[in-house]
Amino acid sequence: MHGSIFILLKRYVQTQYDHSTWVRLVETSGLGALDFNHKEVYPDAHIYALVGHAAEMTGIPAEKLQEKFGEYLVPDLMYMYGKLVDPVWRTLDMIEHTESVMHKRVRQDHAENRPPVLDVTRVSSREVQINYVSDRRMGALAVGIVRGLATYFDEADQIVVEPTTSENGEHVQIRVRRI
């Protein structure tokens, strides 16, 4: 997992809770005083440990925490990849083009990164079907990012996000439609 995700997770925990919560979370996860660097790639086990222990500490299921974190990530992701985004795109367009534009760039620029494969089908002008594929099993994060995109584009009240399979599988289907 790319270090920037860990840095954003740290900021998320600090803004939702406080700095001492982050310190306890890192220590409880067995990561000691590890300070994440945005230019490094870390073992996936680190994110699993952090999310798992955060779920234990908060009593919030890991999938729900991933969704909330995914929503939180969107403004930063849009800042990082904004130059690749067509200004006329909105939520469904962003989803449709994420794999061919943003994920393609991530894979080109950082060969060691492995963003999930998003096989997106445009069902109609008002609906897309996402087939998320990743051995990380973090489909809930993708669901949160989709919800965050809808908020980012001021469409949260118009977009329905429905995972149609378990969010913690290697293959997750997510239906997204404009009402």
Secondary structure, DSSP 8 states (H G I E B T S, - for coil): -BHHHHHHHHHHHHHHS-HHHHHHHHHHTT-TT----TT-B--HHHHHHHHHHHHHHH---HHHHHHHHHHHHHHHHHHHHGGGS-TT--HHHHHHHIIIIIIHHHHHH-TT----EEEEEEEETTEEEEEEE-TT--HHHHHHHHHHHHHHTT-TTTEEEEE-S-TTSSEEEEEEEE-
